[in-house]
């Protein structure tokens, strides 16, 4: 599966550092410029601690799903949620 993420420049290095420690993640650089800026890019309240807490929660949830203790959702459900939150 291939996923494209848009991450503020100020957070990219720390995010990539986390991803480099996950054995099954292959990082390929992209020359495609980002056309839209993130809402959180200029938000001073969204700091590095918030980022790591969110990432930690996401990894814990993924581990629960992989262990069979929690059920994941389909890509269609995820896309529908992302589309609806983009409009709001």
N, C-alpha and C positions, 0 to 999 in steps of 0.2 A: 504494500500500500504506500502511496506517496501522498504527503500532506504538505501544503504550503501555509506557512505562518507569517503574519506580519507582527514584528516585534519592534518597539522603539529602540533606536540606536543605543540609548543609555542603558538598556536592559539586556541587549543581545549577547554581550560577552558572558555574563553570568548564566544566562539561559543555555548558551552553547556549552559552557563548562559542565553543567548538569547533564546535558544530553550526551556528552562525550563519555560519561561514566556508565552509560547504559549499553551493554554489550550488543544488543540487537538493533541499535539505531545507527544508521549510516547517514552521515551528514554530507550533503553535496552543496557547495556554494552556488549561488544564483546571481546572474548578472542582471536579472530583471529588476528594474527600479520599482519601488512601492509607490503606487499612485495615490493612496489614501493614508493619512496619518492616523495613528491610534488615538482614541479618545483619552487614554491614560497617559499619553506621552508627556503632556504638560501638567498633569495632575500631581501636585506635590504631595497630596495625601496618600497616593499609591506609591509606596516606597519598596525598597528591596525586601524588607521583612514580610510585607504583604505578598510579594511575588513568591517567596520561598514557602510561605504558609499555604498558598494556593497550590503550588506545585507539589508540595508534600501531600496535601489532601488528594490531589489527582493521582499520584503514584500509589497511595494507600488504597484508593478506590480500585485502581487497575489491578493491584495485587489481590484484592478481595474477589474481583471478577475472575481472574485467572485461576484462583484457588477453588472456584465454584461456590464460594460462600455468599456471593451476591450476583445478581443477574444483570448483564449489560443491556444496552438498548441497541436497536438497529441503527444503521447509518441514516435511514430515512427519518427516524425520529429525531436524531441529532440535527440533521439538516433543517427539518421543520422548526425546531426550537431556535436554531441560529437565524433562520429567515424571519421568524416572528419577533425576535429580540432586536434585529436590525431595523425593523420598521418602527418599533416603539420608541 
